[in-house]
Amino acid sequence: MLERPVLCSALLVVATLSALAQPNRPAVSSRADFQISGTLVDSNTGQPIARARVAIAPVTERDNFSTMFTQEDGRFAFPRLMPGKYTLSAQARGYLLQSFNQHDQFSSSIVVGPDLDSANLLFRLPPEGAISGVVADEAGEPVRDAQVMLYSTGLSGGSEATRRRAATMTNDEGAYHFGHLAPGRYLVAVSARPWYAQHSILHASGGTASGDAPVNPQLDVAYPVTFFPGVTEAEAAAPLVVGRGEKLSADLNLQPVAALHIRVPRDPDAERPTRIALEKRVLDGPPIQIGEQISNHENDREIVGLPPGHYTMRTFPLSRDGGNDSTLAREIDVGNNGEINNAKASSYVPLSAKVEFNAGTSLGQVSLQLLNKRTREVLSERVGNGGELAFKQGVLPGSYEVSLASSSGFYLRSLSATGATVTGRTIDIRPGNTVTLAIGATIGEGQITGTALRLDKPVAGAMIVLVPADPAHNQVLYRRDQSDSDGTFTLPAVVPGRYTVLAIGSGWDLEWTKPSVLSSYMTAGVVVEVQANGKYDVKVPVQ
């Protein structure tokens, strides 16, 4: 039975139930008489790579690998295969582990069967890059046990962003190393404490350390978070551009500054003791803890060893079993005089939600997720048995896209809010409000399969993008894939609604999360109205 035809502005598309047979395709052989074969080469030089490990696995059993090693001429072959789709990957010393024709986390599977060419493949494997260096102090001596963080910056996943990729500690010689790097732009940051630092307790004993001998002010110092090539402002950090197979060196020297002290008075009305933590978010990565908490004789808390900067202050009420209950958090700026400047402070906003599920459905594990549209950070909270939840630490004011992550296939059907503005799946949260979300959830995600075509011939390696209606406020509804060797693709877990399917031959460098970037492609796309549990098969022209 055919679904209702959908009229696109550029072409008429008929979406059919994918379960229907396609009568023009030949009957598939059930004999294991097919093969995947080809040559593995260096993507820079084109030279064959010998003694590399190559593996295949059925896409339906990705852990069921068959492996072999390439010959001296880089050749590999997997004979006697049953018809079907197979993943193809390769790994060699000094090269990145890659799948065939990989872009981001997507690649092209190899389809074997009658009238399909799965031999003579050219598999280009990129050599890995690396960044190494030494962290030294103001005297040129190595800094051991410094935390070194690596960030990639640039276009990834369809958006310009800076993301933390790895972290390591320096060794006894102050050295660090990041290997297995893909080509790209990277930033390096270091957080460390001077080995000789001594911090006085200013509010307890008149500038003595632990109540003993007075502390030399020259030793009451801290290292600010430092970015390559030795700057303390993230905006001044210099990117390290790693080409294919390049090994770069990036040494950093740390310079101390006078350590600041923050006094946190004890709350006399608090029922339980609390713990204070100061965190600093470095670029758009996870926060790191800065400073050290001590207590003075008045039972006030003091944070010592603190450079000036912007921080998140978290207060953890200690539970009776020694753990932490819900936390309170606020953003603060600490000036050179050690005073907290609240003029730019932005308090966390309490946020709770009530999720209504369809009657008679098994919930399984369901979490509510908030995607920060500026930082791309995802906040997540588990939905309780009664459908209620609360973000214990609150959320910062800003714009968030709301979605459900579920082991049972639930999706967000409706969304309303008090204390926040809702547009599509986007909520705008302002300071000073308390936000409550009302969410309707149901089961019935759809699936779109299809073929990418150019002049009626299948195209492998095309970027497939499923664009939702009102994409600016529904980015969590995007789906992506890469066409396989026979041009086919699959877009699973599609929330019911109206979408446009695009196939872009060279779209991997596009900032496709911006609606304006895809606007010129939309008229040639395929429009599909996805119903609950619907399965559709489409033919999409490659642009």
C-alpha distance (Angstrom), angle and dihedral (degrees) to the residues before:
residue distance angle dihedral
M1 . . .
L2 3.80 . .
E3 3.79 122.4 .
R4 3.80 117.5 -127.4
P5 3.84 110.7 -76.7
V6 3.81 114.2 -106.9
L7 3.78 116.9 -142.4
C8 3.81 113.5 -139.5
S9 3.81 121.0 -167.2
A10 3.80 91.5 -114.0
L11 3.81 104.2 30.6
L12 3.77 144.1 3.5
V13 3.79 112.9 -107.8
V14 3.78 128.0 -167.9
A15 3.81 113.6 -157.8
T16 3.80 112.0 -157.7
L17 3.75 130.8 -167.5
S18 3.79 105.0 -90.7
A19 3.79 91.4 -138.3
L20 3.82 89.6 69.8
A21 3.79 116.2 99.8
Q22 3.80 118.6 -110.8
P23 3.82 102.7 -132.0
N24 3.81 96.7 -162.0
R25 3.81 93.6 62.3
P26 3.81 116.9 92.6
A27 3.78 119.6 -115.3
V28 3.79 110.6 -86.4
S29 3.76 116.6 -115.5
S30 3.79 116.1 -122.7
R31 3.80 93.0 -156.3
A32 3.80 122.3 108.5
D33 3.80 93.8 -127.3
F34 3.84 102.1 118.7
Q35 3.79 132.3 94.2
I36 3.80 145.6 -160.9
S37 3.80 113.0 -144.3
G38 3.77 140.4 153.4
T39 3.80 146.8 118.5
L40 3.80 128.7 -70.1
V41 3.81 112.8 -143.2
D42 3.80 139.2 174.5
S43 3.81 106.6 -97.4
N44 3.83 90.6 -141.4
T45 3.78 101.9 47.0
G46 3.79 104.2 16.7
Q47 3.81 89.3 -129.4
P48 3.83 117.3 144.1
I49 3.80 117.4 -101.0
A50 3.80 112.6 -136.7
R51 3.81 127.5 -156.7
A52 3.79 93.5 15.1
R53 3.78 121.4 148.0
V54 3.82 114.0 -113.7
A55 3.80 122.5 -175.4
I56 3.79 138.5 -174.7
A57 3.80 131.2 -169.5
P58 3.80 133.9 175.0
V59 3.80 109.0 -100.0
T60 3.79 87.8 -125.8
E61 3.83 91.1 54.5
R62 3.79 105.4 33.4
D63 3.81 92.9 168.7
N64 3.80 92.9 54.9
F65 3.81 97.2 90.1
S66 3.77 130.2 -178.9
T67 3.81 111.5 -164.3
M68 3.78 139.5 -171.3
F69 3.82 139.3 164.4
T70 3.78 123.8 -113.1
Q71 3.79 120.4 -111.4
E72 3.81 124.1 -118.7
D73 3.81 89.5 -85.3
G74 3.82 91.5 51.2
R75 3.79 93.7 -107.8
F76 3.81 122.3 148.9
A77 3.81 132.2 176.9
F78 3.80 136.2 -176.3
P79 3.83 107.3 -166.7
R80 3.81 132.1 -173.9
L81 3.80 97.2 38.1
M82 3.76 126.8 164.4
P83 3.82 116.4 -124.4
G84 3.80 113.4 -86.6
K85 3.79 145.6 79.6
Y86 3.79 122.2 -51.7
T87 3.78 134.2 -173.8
L88 3.79 114.7 -129.9
S89 3.81 123.1 -157.9
A90 3.79 137.9 164.6
Q91 3.78 138.1 -162.1
A92 3.79 132.4 -174.6
R93 3.78 136.7 166.9
G94 3.80 108.7 -83.2
Y95 3.82 93.0 15.3
L96 3.77 135.1 95.0
L97 3.78 120.1 -102.7
Q98 3.79 101.2 -112.0
S99 3.78 141.7 170.4
F100 3.79 120.3 -133.6
N101 3.81 112.5 -69.2
Q102 3.82 90.5 -10.5
H103 3.82 122.9 -169.6
D104 3.81 116.7 178.6
Q105 3.83 103.3 -41.4
F106 3.82 93.1 -28.7
S107 3.79 128.4 93.5
S108 3.80 141.1 162.2
S109 3.79 118.1 -95.4
I110 3.79 117.7 -144.9
V111 3.80 115.4 -117.2
V112 3.80 117.7 -154.0
G113 3.78 127.0 -168.1
P114 3.81 143.3 93.5
D115 3.83 115.2 -23.8
L116 3.84 91.9 5.1
D117 3.82 121.5 120.0
S118 3.80 109.0 -138.5
A119 3.81 96.4 152.4
N120 3.81 130.8 87.4
L121 3.80 93.3 34.7
L122 3.81 117.2 171.9
F123 3.80 107.2 -142.3
R124 3.81 111.9 -167.6
L125 3.81 112.9 -158.8
P126 3.82 117.9 -165.9
P127 3.82 119.4 -137.0
E128 3.80 113.7 -120.2
G129 3.78 124.2 -110.6
A130 3.79 130.1 -145.3
I131 3.80 142.1 -159.9
S132 3.82 119.5 -153.7
G133 3.76 134.7 167.8
V134 3.79 150.8 141.6
V135 3.80 126.9 -102.6
A136 3.82 112.7 -146.2
D137 3.80 134.1 179.1
E138 3.81 129.3 -126.7
A139 3.81 90.5 -78.7
G140 3.80 93.1 51.4
E141 3.79 92.3 -107.2
P142 3.82 119.4 137.7
V143 3.81 117.6 -97.0
R144 3.78 110.2 -138.5
D145 3.81 125.0 -156.9
A146 3.81 92.8 18.3
Q147 3.79 114.4 154.5
V148 3.81 109.8 -121.3
M149 3.80 118.3 -166.3
L150 3.80 127.6 -163.6
Y151 3.80 122.4 -154.2
S152 3.78 130.6 -175.5
T153 3.77 116.6 -144.6
G154 3.77 129.8 -166.8
L155 3.78 137.4 46.1
S156 3.79 115.1 -8.5
G157 3.78 130.2 149.5
G158 3.79 90.9 2.7
S159 3.81 97.8 -55.9
E160 3.79 139.4 83.1
A161 3.78 107.7 -114.1
T162 3.78 146.3 136.2
R163 3.79 113.8 -120.5
R164 3.79 132.9 -179.3
R165 3.80 109.7 -115.6
A166 3.80 106.0 174.0
A167 3.80 145.6 -12.7
T168 3.79 133.8 -155.2
M169 3.81 141.7 166.3
T170 3.79 127.0 -114.0
N171 3.79 117.5 -112.5
D172 3.82 128.0 -129.7
E173 3.81 89.6 -74.0
G174 3.81 93.0 51.0
A175 3.81 91.7 -110.1
Y176 3.81 127.6 142.8
H177 3.80 134.4 -179.5
F178 3.80 136.3 -163.1
G179 3.79 113.9 -169.5
H180 3.81 137.7 172.8
L181 3.81 91.9 51.5
A182 3.78 124.0 166.2
P183 3.80 118.6 -141.0
G184 3.79 111.7 -78.1
R185 3.80 148.3 93.6
Y186 3.80 118.0 -61.2
L187 3.81 138.1 -174.2
V188 3.82 125.2 -154.4
A189 3.82 123.9 -152.7
V190 3.82 131.1 179.9
S191 3.80 132.0 -156.3
A192 3.82 118.1 -171.8
R193 3.80 144.4 144.4
P194 3.82 124.6 -128.0
W195 3.78 108.0 -105.4
Y196 3.78 91.2 -137.9
A197 3.82 98.1 46.5
Q198 3.80 118.7 131.9
H199 3.79 118.1 -173.4
S200 3.77 122.4 -154.5
I201 3.79 124.0 -142.3
L202 3.77 98.5 -126.2
H203 3.79 98.6 -173.6
A204 3.79 97.9 44.1
S205 3.76 114.5 48.2
G206 3.77 108.2 4.1
G207 3.79 99.7 -91.3
T208 3.78 103.0 -35.4
A209 3.77 126.2 131.7
S210 3.81 111.3 -117.7
G211 3.80 88.2 -18.6
D212 3.84 92.8 -65.7
A213 3.82 130.4 102.5
P214 3.83 117.7 -12.3
V215 3.80 115.2 -89.8
N216 3.80 119.5 -116.3
P217 3.84 105.0 -120.8
Q218 3.80 88.8 -138.7
L219 3.79 88.1 64.8
D220 3.81 95.0 47.4
V221 3.82 91.8 86.0
A222 3.81 141.5 124.3
Y223 3.79 138.3 -161.3
P224 3.80 116.2 -118.9
V225 3.80 116.5 -137.3
T226 3.80 101.8 -83.5
F227 3.80 128.5 -154.0
F228 3.78 127.9 -157.3
P229 3.03 124.5 -63.0
G230 3.83 88.8 31.6
V231 3.81 105.3 -78.3
T232 3.79 128.8 131.8
E233 3.82 98.2 -150.6
A234 3.79 115.8 82.0
E235 3.81 90.6 -145.2
A236 3.82 89.5 61.8
A237 3.82 95.4 50.6
A238 3.80 113.9 122.6
P239 3.80 116.1 -133.1
L240 3.79 118.5 -129.0
V241 3.80 108.8 -137.6
V242 3.80 109.2 -148.6
G243 3.78 115.7 -164.0
R244 3.77 125.2 -163.5
G245 3.78 106.9 -57.8
E246 3.82 94.8 -5.6
K247 3.82 120.1 148.9
L248 3.81 111.4 -155.2
S249 3.80 131.0 -170.3
A250 3.81 121.6 -141.9
D251 3.82 117.6 176.5
L252 3.81 121.0 -176.4
N253 3.80 132.8 -160.4
L254 3.80 118.6 -155.5
Q255 3.80 121.8 -146.2
P256 3.82 120.9 -160.5
V257 3.80 125.4 -129.2
A258 3.79 129.8 -166.7
A259 3.79 108.3 -77.9
L260 3.79 117.2 -119.4
H261 3.80 128.2 -141.2
I262 3.79 127.0 -145.0
R263 3.77 119.6 -163.6
V264 3.80 116.1 -151.4
P265 3.82 109.9 -167.4
R266 3.77 117.8 -138.3
D267 3.79 114.3 -105.8
P268 3.83 104.9 -123.5
D269 3.84 90.4 -159.9
A270 3.81 94.9 53.4
E271 3.79 112.9 118.1
R272 3.79 93.8 -152.5
P273 3.81 135.6 24.8
T274 3.79 117.7 -93.6
R275 3.78 137.1 -147.5
I276 3.81 122.2 -139.0
A277 3.81 124.3 -147.4
L278 3.79 128.8 -179.0
E279 3.80 115.2 -153.6
K280 3.78 130.9 -173.2
R281 3.78 122.5 -156.6
V282 3.79 109.6 -140.8
L283 3.80 110.0 -152.0
D284 3.82 105.8 -49.0
G285 3.78 96.2 -37.2
P286 3.79 129.6 107.6
P287 3.83 114.8 -67.4
I288 3.79 122.8 -97.9
Q289 3.81 125.7 -148.4
I290 3.78 116.3 -108.3
G291 3.80 128.8 -167.1
E292 3.78 132.0 7.5
Q293 3.81 128.2 -91.6
I294 3.78 120.4 -133.6
S295 3.81 134.2 165.9
N296 3.78 127.3 -128.9
H297 3.79 129.7 -150.0
E298 3.83 92.1 -88.3
N299 3.82 90.7 58.8
D300 3.77 90.9 -113.4
R301 3.80 116.9 136.6
E302 3.77 123.8 -121.7
I303 3.81 129.4 -166.4
V304 3.81 110.8 -148.6
G305 3.80 135.2 -179.6
L306 3.79 91.7 44.8
P307 3.84 126.7 151.5
P308 3.84 118.0 -150.8
G309 3.81 114.4 -89.8
H310 3.78 149.1 93.5
Y311 3.81 117.1 -50.5
T312 3.76 145.0 169.8
M313 3.79 111.8 -124.7
R314 3.79 113.2 -154.0
T315 3.79 125.0 -168.7
F316 3.80 115.4 -157.8
P317 3.82 116.7 -164.8
L318 3.79 105.2 -147.4
S319 3.79 114.0 -125.6
R320 3.76 121.5 -135.9
D321 3.80 92.5 -104.2
G322 3.80 91.4 56.7
G323 3.81 97.2 -100.6
N324 3.79 130.6 109.0
D325 3.78 126.3 -92.2
S326 3.79 123.8 -161.6
T327 3.79 114.9 -37.0
L328 3.77 135.1 -134.2
A329 3.80 118.3 -140.9
R330 3.77 139.4 -178.6
E331 3.77 137.0 172.8
I332 3.81 116.3 -113.6
D333 3.80 138.9 178.6
V334 3.80 117.0 -143.0
G335 3.79 114.5 -155.8
N336 3.79 130.0 -153.1
N337 3.81 89.8 -91.6
G338 3.79 92.0 57.3
E339 3.78 94.0 -113.0
I340 3.80 120.5 136.2
N341 3.78 110.9 -117.9
N342 3.80 108.8 -153.8
A343 3.80 95.1 178.4
K344 3.79 89.9 97.8
A345 3.76 96.0 30.6
S346 3.78 117.9 129.1
S347 3.80 114.8 -163.8
Y348 3.77 120.9 -144.0
V349 3.79 114.2 -103.3
P350 3.83 120.4 -129.8
L351 3.82 110.1 -119.7
S352 3.79 128.6 -175.2
A353 3.79 133.3 165.2
K354 3.77 142.5 -160.8
V355 3.80 116.5 -149.8
E356 3.82 119.2 -160.3
F357 3.81 113.6 -156.9
N358 3.79 129.3 -163.7
A359 3.79 111.2 -88.8
G360 3.79 115.8 -100.5
T361 3.81 96.4 20.6
S362 3.79 124.9 128.7
L363 3.80 108.9 -122.3
G364 3.80 104.5 -158.5
Q365 3.80 112.2 173.1
V366 3.80 113.2 -19.9
S367 3.80 126.3 173.8
L368 3.78 131.5 -174.9
Q369 3.80 112.0 -132.6
L370 3.80 129.3 -160.9
L371 3.81 117.5 -163.3
N372 3.81 112.3 -156.7
K373 3.79 102.8 -138.3
R374 3.80 93.3 -153.0
T375 3.81 102.9 44.2
R376 3.86 97.2 23.0
E377 3.82 87.5 -132.9
V378 3.81 114.5 149.6
L379 3.82 119.7 -141.4
S380 3.80 116.4 -162.9
E381 3.81 136.3 -171.8
R382 3.81 128.7 180.0
V383 3.81 116.0 -116.1
G384 3.81 111.0 -123.6
N385 3.79 126.0 -131.0
G386 3.80 90.8 -94.2
G387 3.79 92.3 51.0
E388 3.81 92.4 -106.3
L389 3.79 129.2 124.8
A390 3.79 141.7 160.4
F391 3.79 132.4 -159.9
K392 3.80 98.5 -122.2
Q393 3.80 95.5 -155.0
G394 3.80 94.4 39.4
V395 3.80 122.2 -131.8
L396 3.77 133.0 -90.7
P397 3.82 117.5 -109.4
G398 3.80 112.3 -92.7
S399 3.80 144.0 87.8
Y400 3.81 119.7 -51.0
E401 3.79 134.6 178.2
V402 3.80 114.0 -137.8
S403 3.80 124.9 -141.6
L404 3.80 142.0 150.8
A405 3.80 125.5 -119.0
S406 3.78 109.2 -157.2
S407 3.78 139.3 171.0
S408 3.82 87.7 -153.7
G409 3.82 98.0 52.8
F410 3.80 99.1 -105.0
Y411 3.79 117.7 162.0
L412 3.77 134.3 -170.7
R413 3.81 109.4 -94.3
S414 3.82 100.6 172.0
L415 3.80 137.3 10.7
S416 3.80 133.6 -168.9
A417 3.79 132.0 159.0
T418 3.76 144.4 -164.1
G419 3.79 114.9 -147.6
A420 3.82 93.4 21.3
T421 3.82 138.9 65.7
V422 3.81 117.7 -114.5
T423 3.82 124.9 -152.0
G424 3.78 113.4 170.1
R425 3.80 103.5 -49.3
T426 3.81 93.3 -25.0
I427 3.81 121.7 103.4
D428 3.81 121.2 -166.1
I429 3.81 111.8 -150.8
R430 3.80 121.4 -163.4
P431 3.81 128.9 -162.3
G432 3.77 118.3 -89.3
N433 3.80 97.1 25.2
T434 3.78 130.4 115.2
V435 3.80 109.6 -138.9
T436 3.79 126.9 -150.3
L437 3.81 120.5 -178.3
A438 3.80 125.8 -156.0
I439 3.81 110.8 -158.5
G440 3.78 132.4 -175.9
A441 3.81 115.0 -154.8
T442 3.78 132.1 -171.4
I443 3.81 142.0 162.6
G444 3.78 126.7 -112.9
E445 3.80 114.3 92.7
G446 3.78 115.9 176.7
Q447 3.79 134.4 -138.8
I448 3.80 133.1 -137.0
T449 3.78 122.4 -159.5
G450 3.78 125.2 176.4
T451 3.77 152.0 139.0
A452 3.80 128.8 -97.7
L453 3.81 109.5 -136.7
R454 3.79 137.8 -173.5
L455 3.81 115.2 -173.8
D456 3.81 87.6 -12.4
K457 3.81 92.3 -57.7
P458 3.83 123.7 114.5
V459 3.81 116.0 -105.2
A460 3.82 122.0 -150.8
G461 3.80 123.5 -150.9
A462 3.81 98.1 24.1
M463 3.80 118.1 147.2
I464 3.80 109.9 -116.7
V465 3.81 116.6 -156.2
L466 3.79 126.0 -175.8
V467 3.82 106.3 -154.8
P468 3.83 118.1 -161.1
A469 3.77 125.1 -145.3
D470 3.82 111.1 -88.5
P471 3.81 90.7 15.7
A472 3.82 93.9 -175.1
H473 3.82 90.2 69.7
N474 3.81 99.8 30.1
Q475 3.80 106.0 51.3
V476 3.81 92.2 137.2
L477 3.82 87.3 66.7
Y478 3.82 93.8 62.7
R479 3.80 115.0 112.4
R480 3.81 127.0 -168.7
D481 3.77 140.2 -169.7
Q482 3.79 140.8 158.1
S483 3.79 121.9 -121.2
D484 3.80 115.5 -109.8
S485 3.79 127.4 -130.1
D486 3.82 91.1 -78.1
G487 3.81 92.6 46.6
T488 3.82 94.9 -105.9
F489 3.81 125.9 134.1
T490 3.81 140.6 177.0
L491 3.81 129.1 -143.2
P492 3.83 107.9 -169.1
A493 3.81 132.7 -174.9
V494 3.81 95.6 31.7
V495 3.79 114.2 174.3
P496 3.83 110.0 -132.9
G497 3.79 113.2 -94.1
R498 3.79 143.6 86.6
Y499 3.82 117.9 -49.6
T500 3.79 142.5 168.4
V501 3.83 119.0 -138.3
L502 3.81 115.2 -147.4
A503 3.81 130.0 -171.4
I504 3.82 112.8 -163.4
G505 3.78 118.4 -177.4
S506 3.81 96.6 -155.6
G507 3.77 101.1 19.9
W508 3.79 100.6 123.1
D509 3.80 92.9 98.6
L510 3.80 94.2 49.0
E511 3.80 123.2 110.3
W512 3.78 87.1 -131.8
T513 3.82 96.0 169.0
K514 3.83 87.4 74.5
P515 3.83 109.5 83.8
S516 3.81 90.8 -147.7
V517 3.82 90.9 60.3
L518 3.82 93.1 55.3
S519 3.81 96.4 39.0
S520 3.81 94.0 95.7
Y521 3.83 90.5 53.3
M522 3.79 98.0 48.1
T523 3.82 99.3 82.0
A524 3.83 91.5 61.3
G525 3.79 93.6 45.6
V526 3.78 127.7 104.1
V527 3.81 117.4 -108.9
V528 3.80 117.3 -144.4
E529 3.80 128.0 -178.1
V530 3.80 102.5 -149.5
Q531 3.80 115.5 -152.8
A532 3.80 126.5 -164.8
N533 3.83 109.6 -70.3
G534 3.81 89.4 -2.1
K535 3.80 121.1 154.7
Y536 3.79 119.1 -159.7
D537 3.78 137.4 -178.3
V538 3.81 119.3 -156.5
K539 3.79 140.5 175.3
V540 3.79 112.8 -135.3
P541 3.84 126.1 -166.8
V542 3.81 113.9 -128.7
Q543 3.80 112.3 -124.0
